[in-house]
Amino acid sequence: MQKGGTRVAIGAQNGFLFIYDLLQKEFIFSERIHNGSVEGLDWKGNSVVTCSADNCISIIRFPKSSPSMLSEK
């Protein structure tokens, strides 16, 4: 959970990272960031750091002022 916030980061076995906003009651970010399962994650300020079974580490940075972080692809 985001420190002092209302967002929860969820890592999945299919390599996706999801961010869920508890106040909005919806996913605000969803993106495949790894080729293997997400094995660990941690919030660092406006970033989420993940590690995966694909032997990679990812750092996802989010804008401070953005009400929705959902990827538009």
Number of C-alpha atoms within 10 A of each C-alpha: 14 17 12 6 10 13 19 15 17 15 21 16 14 13 20 18 22 18 22 20 21 12 9 12 10 12 17 16 18 16 14 14 21 23 15 18 19 24 15 14 18 15 17 13 11 12 16 18 14 20 21 21 15 13 11 13 15 14 15 13 13 14 10 10 7 8 10 15 17 15 9 7 4
